């Protein structure tokens, strides 16, 4: 089981929030990770915001580009959500 840290930041690098989730599978899609980050009430809105560049996600030094992209969580990554507009659900 994997652990992932979700971190929200502004485009200038100011940290807004951070939380850790444990017990996750070793691999998940960006779509699934957005749903976890956004909560059960707003995943469709958050997906749409991601697709229209309202925010982007970095893992290590790489930007995640596709909702269907699979992310390896075995190294306990930090997923940084750079908010260009307010994210739904937080």
N, C-alpha and C positions, 0 to 999 in steps of 0.2 A: 504494500500500500504506500502511496506517495503523499507528500506534503507539498502544498503550493502556497506562496504568499502573494496576495493581491495587494498592490500598492496603487493608489491614485495620486497623480501629480499634475501640476499645471505645466504648460509648455515651457516655463522658465525653470522647471525642476523643483518647485516648492512641493513638499509632501503634504497631501491633504488628509489621507487616511491610509491605514494598512491593517490587514487581517490575514490570519493564517488558517488554512483548512487542511485537515489531516484525513487519512483513510481513503484517499482518492485512488483510482486505478492508475497504472503506470503511463497510460496514454489517453488523451482526450482531444476532441476537436476544439477549435476556437469557438465554434457555436456553443458547445457544451460548457466551456469555461466562461463565456459571456453570460450564459443562463445562471451558472453558479454565482457569479459576481453580482448579477442584477437582481437575483431573487426570482421567485416563482411568478410574481405579478407582471413583470415587464420585459421578459426576454425578447419578444417580437419587436418592441420599440427599440431596445438596445441593439439588436441585430441591424435594424434599419439605420440607426445612428452610426454604427460601425461602417456599414456599406456606403454611407454618404460622407465619410470622413469627419464625423462629429467627434470622434476620438480614435486613437490608435493604440496598439498594444505592443510592447517590447518584451522580449524574453532574452536574457543575457544582452547581447549587442545586436539582436536581430529583430526586425519588425515583422509581425504576423500580418499577412495580407488577405487571407481567404478564410471564410467561415468554416470551410471543410478541411482546412489544414490541420494535420495531427501534430500535437505537441507532446514531446517526451517529458514526463513529470518525474522520472526516477531520480533525477539529481536535485530534487526539491527546489525548483526554480522560483524566482520572483517574477511575476507578471506585472509589468508596470502599465497602467492605463493612463495615457496622457489625454487629459480632458481638453477638448477644444470648445465644447459646449457641455452643459451639465448632463451627466449620465442619468438616465432613468433609473430609479431605485436607489439613488445615493449619490 
